[in-house]
């Protein structure tokens, strides 16, 4: 009889630990959902439009690369219908930019509580999912699970007279 009581206590202890683990998992999952939804739920074209430069890339294998200087930056322009383009620019001084006529078509869609950016060129199509956007940062993830963190580009201003 004593042996049975010990087994029951052991099972109760294990069940209690499993319940705690489940509760913690649910809390973490809900936190992630609330955090992600709050970062992308109220995206406007003003949040995304403008000049962006890569600050850091985190590859799917965990490797990180920080960018101190970028030779090219991205210019994104989206209209109220969430259709626009992204163009690569080479910044000059005093708000001058050098570019080609190439641009990537861009269409933004809200899907399953996510904001997706669909790009297309004559040669390729791809999607990036917005993880976070603010006045200063844009964070997206690719289908390969690479995460790109962009910061607003600050133009080079020189006082030339």
ChimeraX attribute file (.defattr): number of C-alpha atoms within 10 A of each C-alpha:
attribute: neighborCount
match mode: 1-to-1
recipient: residues
	/A:1	5
	/A:2	6
	/A:3	7
	/A:4	9
	/A:5	10
	/A:6	11
	/A:7	11
	/A:8	11
	/A:9	11
	/A:10	12
	/A:11	12
	/A:12	12
	/A:13	12
	/A:14	12
	/A:15	12
	/A:16	12
	/A:17	12
	/A:18	12
	/A:19	12
	/A:20	12
	/A:21	12
	/A:22	12
	/A:23	12
	/A:24	12
	/A:25	12
	/A:26	12
	/A:27	12
	/A:28	12
	/A:29	12
	/A:30	12
	/A:31	12
	/A:32	12
	/A:33	12
	/A:34	11
	/A:35	13
	/A:36	16
	/A:37	16
	/A:38	13
	/A:39	15
	/A:40	20
	/A:41	14
	/A:42	10
	/A:43	16
	/A:44	14
	/A:45	16
	/A:46	13
	/A:47	14
	/A:48	20
	/A:49	17
	/A:50	15
	/A:51	20
	/A:52	23
	/A:53	22
	/A:54	23
	/A:55	20
	/A:56	17
	/A:57	20
	/A:58	16
	/A:59	16
	/A:60	14
	/A:61	8
	/A:62	11
	/A:63	9
	/A:64	14
	/A:65	13
	/A:66	11
	/A:67	12
	/A:68	9
	/A:69	9
	/A:70	12
	/A:71	10
	/A:72	17
	/A:73	19
	/A:74	19
	/A:75	18
	/A:76	20
	/A:77	19
	/A:78	20
	/A:79	13
	/A:80	9
	/A:81	10
	/A:82	16
	/A:83	16
	/A:84	18
	/A:85	19
	/A:86	20
	/A:87	18
	/A:88	21
	/A:89	18
	/A:90	14
	/A:91	19
	/A:92	13
	/A:93	11
	/A:94	12
	/A:95	11
	/A:96	12
	/A:97	14
	/A:98	10
	/A:99	12
	/A:100	9
	/A:101	6
	/A:102	11
	/A:103	17
	/A:104	18
	/A:105	19
	/A:106	22
	/A:107	18
	/A:108	20
	/A:109	15
	/A:110	15
	/A:111	9
	/A:112	7
	/A:113	12
	/A:114	16
	/A:115	21
	/A:116	21
	/A:117	19
	/A:118	17
	/A:119	19
	/A:120	16
	/A:121	12
	/A:122	7
	/A:123	5
	/A:124	8
	/A:125	12
	/A:126	12
	/A:127	17
	/A:128	21
	/A:129	22
	/A:130	23
	/A:131	20
	/A:132	20
	/A:133	21
	/A:134	15
	/A:135	11
	/A:136	12
	/A:137	18
	/A:138	21
	/A:139	20
	/A:140	21
	/A:141	21
	/A:142	17
	/A:143	11
	/A:144	9
	/A:145	15
	/A:146	17
	/A:147	22
	/A:148	21
	/A:149	20
	/A:150	22
	/A:151	18
	/A:152	19
	/A:153	19
	/A:154	10
	/A:155	14
	/A:156	11
	/A:157	11
	/A:158	9
	/A:159	6
	/A:160	5
	/A:161	3
